[in-house]
Amino acid sequence: MKWFGKTSDNVEDARGVPAGRTMLGGGIGLIVIIVGLFFGTDLTGLVSQLPLDNQAQSRQTGGGHANDPEFKFVGDVLASTEQVWDDQFSKMGRTYEHPKLNVFTGSTPSACGTADAAVGPFYCPGDHKVYIDLSFYQDLKDRFGAAGDFAQAYVIAHEVGHHVQNLLGISEKLQRARGTLSEKEYNKLSVKLELQADFLAGLWANHAQKFKDFQLEPGDLEEALTAANAIGDDKLQKQGRGEVVPDAFTHGTSEQRMYWFKRGFDTGDINQGDTFNSSLLN
């Protein structure tokens, strides 16, 4: 794909900075975070209590490695999502709050606990930030066979989709329902939340083209679909435990993830992304 858009000022370069303490205090301002992680790991139960330590608060946007190509690329993608969601929220009569994108190495503090490379990219509603260790892209290529810049852009757009859900109050509804549901019932809702984030990533790609943020080239769409396919619950479970357990799904099957991304990409209509009431998922 060919990029023409600008880069975002909302990227924090936390690479090479020690993680420090992730939470302070005890029992004050407890926030239970319900997050479906892109990489297939759930951070349910991690909490934010008090502001991060001084070291974490002092991190500067665009640190010492800010000019390298990978760092610039994720900034370009974030800027593109900002433009698309500014426009979408304006059409809804609302103002879009830009999230921060924290690029770290190994681990870093977050309002959801320690962000660790092992869990992959994720969005934390506690501080409205997307977290990513860029080594994930190498894993995406080597472990899952999903290479290419559009596959990488899909990762960011999916996590930004969770930010959109947070701003629209969708994530909060799921959190409130948590205590009243069995694990099986909650997992079904988690799947619908994740598939909607896939849809929103596809919607971003549709509108970003109209804004001429980038130009798709042959094979680009297939890159994103390959990434969506690679991290389906059924495929990950088969690889990890040798069997597929549908009741334990939290993100959706490979087929479902590809379908909802493609639906967002094809329609560009946010009204077509109500996964919670879709007959396809009931």
C-alpha positions as CSV (number, residue, x, y, z in Angstrom):
1,M,0.0,0.0,0.0
2,K,1.1,3.5,-0.7
3,W,0.7,6.0,2.2
4,F,0.0,9.7,1.6
5,G,-1.3,10.8,5.0
6,K,0.5,12.6,7.8
7,T,1.6,11.1,11.0
8,S,0.0,11.5,14.4
9,D,1.3,13.5,17.4
10,N,-0.4,11.1,19.8
11,V,2.2,8.4,19.7
12,E,4.3,7.8,22.9
13,D,7.7,6.2,22.4
14,A,8.3,4.3,25.6
15,R,10.9,1.9,24.2
16,G,13.9,1.3,26.4
17,V,12.2,3.0,29.4
18,P,12.0,0.7,32.5
19,A,8.5,-0.3,33.3
20,G,8.6,0.8,37.0
21,R,5.6,0.3,39.2
22,T,2.3,-0.2,37.4
23,M,-0.2,0.5,40.3
24,L,-0.1,2.4,43.5
25,G,-2.2,2.5,46.7
26,G,-4.6,-0.2,47.8
27,G,-8.3,-0.5,47.4
28,I,-8.8,3.1,46.2
29,G,-10.7,3.9,43.1
30,L,-10.8,0.3,41.9
31,I,-11.6,0.0,38.2
32,V,-12.3,-3.4,36.8
33,I,-11.2,-3.5,33.2
34,I,-12.9,-5.8,30.8
35,V,-10.8,-6.0,27.6
36,G,-10.8,-8.5,24.8
37,L,-7.3,-8.6,23.6
38,F,-6.4,-8.7,19.9
39,F,-3.9,-11.5,20.5
40,G,-6.4,-13.8,22.2
41,T,-5.6,-13.0,25.8
42,D,-8.1,-11.5,28.2
43,L,-7.0,-8.9,30.8
44,T,-10.2,-9.2,32.9
45,G,-9.4,-8.6,36.5
46,L,-6.4,-6.2,36.0
47,V,-7.1,-2.9,37.8
48,S,-6.2,0.7,37.9
49,Q,-6.2,2.3,41.4
50,L,-4.1,5.5,41.5
51,P,-2.0,7.5,38.9
52,L,1.2,5.9,37.7
53,D,4.5,6.6,39.3
54,N,6.5,9.7,38.3
55,Q,8.8,7.8,36.0
56,A,5.8,6.6,33.9
57,Q,4.1,10.0,34.0
58,S,7.3,11.7,32.7
59,R,7.4,9.7,29.4
60,Q,7.6,12.0,26.4
61,T,5.7,11.6,23.1
62,G,8.1,10.8,20.3
63,G,11.2,9.6,22.2
64,G,14.7,8.9,21.0
65,H,13.7,6.3,18.4
66,A,10.8,8.2,16.9
67,N,12.2,8.6,13.4
68,D,12.6,4.9,12.5
69,P,10.3,3.5,9.8
70,E,8.2,1.2,12.0
71,F,7.5,3.9,14.6
72,K,6.5,6.4,11.8
73,F,4.3,3.8,10.2
74,V,2.2,3.2,13.3
75,G,1.9,7.0,13.7
76,D,0.7,7.3,10.1
77,V,-1.9,4.6,10.7
78,L,-3.1,6.3,13.9
79,A,-3.4,9.6,12.1
80,S,-5.5,8.0,9.5
81,T,-7.8,6.5,12.1
82,E,-8.1,10.0,13.8
83,Q,-9.2,11.5,10.5
84,V,-11.8,8.8,9.8
85,W,-13.3,8.8,13.3
86,D,-13.3,12.6,13.6
87,D,-15.5,12.5,10.5
88,Q,-17.7,9.6,11.7
89,F,-18.3,11.1,15.2
90,S,-19.0,14.5,13.6
91,K,-21.8,12.9,11.6
92,M,-23.2,11.5,14.8
93,G,-23.1,15.0,16.4
94,R,-20.3,14.0,18.7
95,T,-16.6,14.9,19.1
96,Y,-14.0,12.1,18.8
97,E,-11.4,11.9,21.5
98,H,-8.1,10.9,20.0
99,P,-6.5,7.9,21.8
100,K,-2.8,7.7,22.6
101,L,-0.7,4.9,21.1
102,N,2.1,3.7,23.4
103,V,4.9,1.9,21.7
104,F,7.0,0.0,24.2
105,T,9.6,-2.8,24.4
106,G,9.1,-5.8,26.7
107,S,6.7,-4.2,29.2
108,T,5.4,-0.8,30.3
109,P,2.9,0.5,32.9
110,S,-0.7,1.0,31.9
111,A,-3.9,1.8,33.7
112,C,-4.9,-1.8,33.2
113,G,-1.8,-3.2,34.8
114,T,1.5,-4.1,33.2
115,A,1.4,-4.0,29.4
116,D,3.5,-7.0,28.3
117,A,4.7,-8.0,24.9
118,A,3.6,-11.5,25.6
119,V,-0.1,-10.6,25.4
120,G,0.1,-8.7,22.2
121,P,-1.4,-5.3,21.3
122,F,-4.4,-4.2,23.4
123,Y,-6.5,-1.2,24.2
124,C,-6.8,0.0,27.8
125,P,-10.1,1.8,28.5
126,G,-8.7,3.0,31.9
127,D,-6.3,5.5,30.2
128,H,-7.7,5.5,26.6
129,K,-4.4,4.1,25.2
130,V,-3.5,1.5,22.6
131,Y,-0.3,-0.5,23.6
132,I,2.0,-2.3,21.2
133,D,5.4,-3.8,21.2
134,L,6.4,-3.6,17.6
135,S,8.1,-7.0,17.8
136,F,4.5,-8.3,17.5
137,Y,4.6,-7.6,13.8
138,Q,7.5,-10.0,13.5
139,D,5.5,-12.6,15.3
140,L,2.5,-11.9,13.1
141,K,4.7,-12.6,10.1
142,D,6.7,-15.6,11.4
143,R,4.2,-17.4,13.6
144,F,1.0,-16.6,11.8
145,G,2.1,-16.0,8.2
146,A,0.4,-12.7,8.1
147,A,3.0,-10.3,6.7
148,G,2.5,-6.9,5.0
149,D,1.8,-3.3,5.9
150,F,-2.0,-3.6,5.6
151,A,-2.0,-6.5,8.0
152,Q,0.0,-4.3,10.4
153,A,-2.4,-1.4,9.9
154,Y,-5.4,-3.7,10.7
155,V,-3.9,-4.5,14.1
156,I,-3.9,-0.8,15.0
157,A,-7.3,-0.1,13.5
158,H,-8.8,-3.0,15.5
159,E,-7.5,-1.7,18.8
160,V,-8.7,1.8,17.9
161,G,-12.0,0.1,17.2
162,H,-12.1,-0.8,20.9
163,H,-11.5,2.9,21.8
164,V,-14.5,3.8,19.6
165,Q,-16.6,1.2,21.4
166,N,-15.5,2.7,24.7
167,L,-16.4,6.2,23.7
168,L,-19.8,5.0,22.5
169,G,-20.6,3.2,25.8
170,I,-20.6,-0.2,24.2
171,S,-17.8,-1.6,26.3
172,E,-19.4,-0.3,29.5
173,K,-22.6,-2.2,28.8
174,L,-20.5,-5.4,28.5
175,Q,-18.7,-4.6,31.7
176,R,-22.0,-4.1,33.6
177,A,-23.3,-7.4,32.4
178,R,-20.2,-9.3,33.5
179,G,-21.4,-10.0,37.0
180,T,-24.8,-11.4,35.9
181,L,-23.6,-13.9,33.3
182,S,-22.0,-17.3,33.3
183,E,-18.5,-17.5,31.8
184,K,-20.0,-19.1,28.7
185,E,-22.6,-16.3,28.2
186,Y,-20.0,-13.7,28.8
187,N,-17.6,-15.2,26.3
188,K,-20.4,-15.0,23.7
189,L,-20.7,-11.2,24.3
190,S,-16.9,-10.9,24.3
191,V,-16.9,-12.5,20.8
192,K,-19.5,-10.0,19.6
193,L,-17.4,-7.1,21.0
194,E,-14.3,-8.3,19.2
195,L,-16.0,-8.9,15.9
196,Q,-17.4,-5.4,16.1
197,A,-13.9,-4.1,16.5
198,D,-13.0,-6.0,13.4
199,F,-15.9,-4.4,11.6
200,L,-14.8,-1.0,12.7
201,A,-11.3,-1.7,11.4
202,G,-12.8,-2.5,8.1
203,L,-14.9,0.6,8.2
204,W,-11.7,2.7,8.8
205,A,-10.1,1.2,5.8
206,N,-13.1,2.0,3.6
207,H,-13.1,5.7,4.6
208,A,-9.4,6.1,4.8
209,Q,-9.2,5.4,1.0
210,K,-11.8,8.1,0.4
211,F,-9.6,10.5,2.3
212,K,-6.7,9.4,0.2
213,D,-4.6,8.5,3.3
214,F,-3.4,5.5,1.3
215,Q,-3.8,3.6,-1.9
216,L,-4.4,-0.1,-1.8
217,E,-2.3,-2.2,-4.1
218,P,-3.0,-5.8,-5.3
219,G,-2.8,-8.2,-2.3
220,D,-3.3,-5.6,0.4
221,L,-6.8,-6.6,1.3
222,E,-5.8,-10.2,1.4
223,E,-3.0,-9.3,3.9
224,A,-5.6,-7.9,6.4
225,L,-7.9,-10.9,5.9
226,T,-5.0,-13.3,6.4
227,A,-4.2,-11.5,9.7
228,A,-7.9,-11.8,10.8
229,N,-7.9,-15.5,9.8
230,A,-4.7,-16.2,11.7
231,I,-5.9,-15.0,15.1
232,G,-9.4,-16.7,15.1
233,D,-10.2,-18.5,18.3
234,D,-10.6,-21.8,16.5
235,K,-7.2,-21.6,14.8
236,L,-5.4,-20.4,18.0
237,Q,-7.1,-23.1,20.1
238,K,-6.2,-25.8,17.6
239,Q,-2.6,-24.7,17.6
240,G,-2.3,-24.2,21.4
241,R,-4.3,-27.1,22.8
242,G,-4.9,-29.4,19.9
243,E,-8.7,-29.1,20.0
244,V,-11.4,-26.4,19.5
245,V,-13.7,-25.5,22.4
246,P,-16.4,-23.1,21.1
247,D,-17.7,-22.3,24.6
248,A,-14.3,-20.8,25.4
249,F,-14.2,-18.5,22.4
250,T,-13.6,-14.8,23.2
251,H,-12.7,-13.3,19.8
252,G,-14.6,-15.3,17.2
253,T,-13.6,-17.8,14.6
254,S,-11.3,-17.1,11.7
255,E,-14.3,-17.1,9.4
256,Q,-16.2,-14.7,11.6
257,R,-13.3,-12.3,11.9
258,M,-12.7,-12.1,8.2
259,Y,-16.4,-11.7,7.5
260,W,-16.9,-8.7,9.8
261,F,-13.7,-7.0,8.7
262,K,-14.8,-7.4,5.1
263,R,-18.3,-6.2,5.9
264,G,-17.0,-3.0,7.4
265,F,-14.6,-2.6,4.4
266,D,-17.4,-3.2,1.9
267,T,-20.1,-1.1,3.4
268,G,-18.3,1.7,5.3
269,D,-21.6,2.1,7.2
270,I,-21.4,2.0,10.9
271,N,-25.0,1.0,11.1
272,Q,-24.1,-2.3,9.5
273,G,-21.8,-3.3,12.4
274,D,-24.3,-4.2,15.2
275,T,-22.8,-7.6,16.0
276,F,-24.7,-7.8,19.2
277,N,-28.1,-8.1,17.5
278,S,-27.0,-9.8,14.3
279,S,-28.9,-13.0,13.4
280,L,-25.5,-14.3,12.2
281,L,-24.3,-14.6,15.7
282,N,-27.4,-15.7,17.6
